[in-house]
């Protein structure tokens, strides 16, 4: 977290907000105020560095800085003694009233009398500490000092102070407002933030550093010499803990950092972890440490981090002669705790330190004890896994039993448990081919469990054995292609999956079909229609009618033979009604989208999400959320789409699926183009494109660009929208994704017509869109087609087309698209000087936009209503109050930097009309230039009246 150079303060990475909070606290004493801040965090996250920085930066007064000494925590008042010793060293005379000597252990005032006169914790029954010192001792000292000069009190690891000192510190902290000129900055371990001594204090929790911050720290530690792959592995292993990252980088040689020598395994070994978090374990009784090793060993079978089975741990402890009550000391120290039927460590790093820090023989003994108390039938997989982890060499029979249990469908287990078991079975296997097959199977389960990097490591370990047999190699290529499909260039995924299919055909036809469907999905993401068809054309018929129908239906749909596609795809949808396989449900959801059955797509994708969660397949959850969010977006359920896409974004990040991250960002950008929020839209669109471009995700890129263009259209910037959409809709190498182009066409036609440009292109787009609408693949298409034709039609025909569009909207549903048609119809009526009719259409549009949450579009509609005289403009004060609604709209547009032509396009009036109104605006406001007008509007609309 920190890096120090000669003559400078330590630099803290990724702690800008925390530094601001500490700086704000430090400024309070300088103006005679007081304050307190409690900093809480796990070991290695930078509590000490933050306090050291505060001490270094506080130069305007007295600093009392002490760090708790764990060895003195049982000595009464040792904490206060250390604090006052620092005051004496600084020659702070105001603290002379109670000298460090008075508080020293052994002084009569510090003796704790025994007998009935003392309550637990060393406090007399009267409420006065048993030392004879009042609880106000520290507060009184701070009051006397603060009025002379500012004081900053920093206590690091305050939870390790003795009870009496903690009580006095907490008493003073809660009443620091009565000590002007004093600030208290305290740090405690994360689990002690809510302890009674510190309850109610303002809290600042330190979390792991972001990837950007840890990367910056590592770049400085390695002087920029870290190989990219080494750098990525160090960042993954550190998990945002700056102290661990510093320790990991420090144990590597220059050759290892630069990638010229292999890294040590494990990268974070026992001694390294102990140096970072071992302080939490110091002082624990040996029986407690033995029991914690059992907990850590039991946790190895549950790599998802949920905890160890408490009953199992206690049975093993009793069998080993350990007292289960020994766990109480670990709970008091904040190392581990019981939650329901589980025992879990408060900090995953501590768990790793306990397990890896123990000698190999002790670790194996712990696993043997756990295996001995597990039922070999009821807990077959866990029993065999712990037996395997206790084994000290190859054991073909145990390896075969373990691999069989891990692959058995009837055994209830999470994917990561199966992956661990298969990887351990591979360790006990001597034969290269069998070992590679088990490592490949372990990699597939790691992928399904949302651990793509672990899957990649297992595939790398399987490489040598896989090269000798096509079936094993095909399985490895299938996993590799599936990983690349979610987190890499989709072109690479396509080729890997086609190779896997070819290798698997003679041995595993079902796996080969899955590989081809994956290759089709990769080509779809890349917008490569011929490659989609190629992937579906290969292979032979299967025994699974669902696979055959999906393949035949998609081939027909992609070949624009929708009549042939409907039967097979409808059968896929119907069969999914009582299915619980998330993969088949996702395919059925895709089939429903292709057929334009948006309701069925939402239902099937919601079911796929539930099935993926029930099976703990972490890699499928973000995909199901992606499909569901997109279907809900198509259904006009924008708020639901946003909620599912936001959840999908989090789960995709956690499971390392950047391609899915890009898709969720694109969906969120589309939602933002409706709901408003320019900064939000820009952030999501940029994030989607940052991944989509290097990974070849044409669909995600097309959706992100569509979102930008639709937002432009909502803000009345038709020219910009047409410029963005033109290349995506027109034929050519820059055209958008084949499944998205026609969805964008209505926006392009609207933008082109409102901008007064590209009339020929708009007409061509309408004719192509008419063919698309005739296929019945989109329920909104007929209404949108009528709206597009109304935009291009002469006045006698346009009105009938708008009316027909509204009729089709009633059949299709969806407030947002209907509101857009109403808005355009209202604008058309206003230009025809029919304000009364226009107001009716515009009010309907406004209410529909409001129901859809379309903030920007609703504001555009309100502006149109004001122009018809149908709605009162917002109250204005000062000079702007003298303008008419139309003049005010023009003034605001000009203040934003729009030219007369751009204003005319936004407001659907002629440039001559804009010029006329603008001259009147200048005269009424007494300004002589557009710059003066911009300043006046900005001043009047940002400063409240009065």
Secondary structure, 3 states (H helix, E strand, C coil): CEECCCCCCCEECCCHHHHHHHHHHHHHHHHCCCEEEEEEECCCCCHHHHHHHHHHHCCCCEEEEEECCHHHCCCCCHHHHHHHHHHHHCCCHHHHHCCHHHHCCCCHHHCCCCCCCEECCCEECCCCECCCCCCCHHHHHHHHHHCCCCEEEEEECHHHCCHHHHHHHHHHHHCHHHCCCEEEEEEEEHHHCCCHHHCCCCEEECCCCCHHHHHHHHHHHCCCCCCHHHHHHHHHHHCCCHHHHHHHHHCCCHHHHCCCCCCCCCCCCHHHHHHHHHHHCCCCCHHHHHHHHHHHHHHCCCCCCCCEEHHHHHHHHHHCCCCHHHHHHHHHCCCEEEECCEEEECCHHHHHHHHHHCCHHHHHHHHHHHHHHCCCCCCHHHHHHHHHHHCCCCCHHHHHHHHHHHHCCCCCCCHHHHHHHHHHHHHCCCCHHHHHHHHHHHHHHHHHCCCHHHHHHHHHHHHHHHCCCHHHHHHHHHHHHHHHHHCCCHHHHHHHHHHHHHHHCCCCHHHHHHHHHHHHHHHHHHCCHHHHHHHHHCCCCCCCHHHHHHHHHHHHHHCCCHHHHHHHHHHHHHHHHHCCCHHHHHHHHHHHHHHCCHHHHHHHHHHHHHHHHHCCCHHHHHHHHHHHHHHHHHCCCHHHHHHHHHHHHHHHHHCCCHHHHHHHHHHHHHHHHHHCCHHHHHHHHHHHHHHHHHHCCHHHHHHHHHHHHHHHHHCCCHHHHHHHHHHHHCCCCCCCCCCCHHHHHHHHHHHHHHHCCCHHHHHHHHHHHHHHHHCCCCCCHHHHHHHHHHHHCCHHHHHHHHHHHHHHHHHHCCHHHHHHHHHHHHHHHHHCCCHHHHHHHHHHHHHHHHHHCCHHHHHHHHHHHHHHCCCCCCCCCHHHHHCCHHHHHHHHHHHCCCCHHHHHHHHCCCHHHHHHHHHHHHHHHCCCCHHHHHHHHHHHHHCCCC
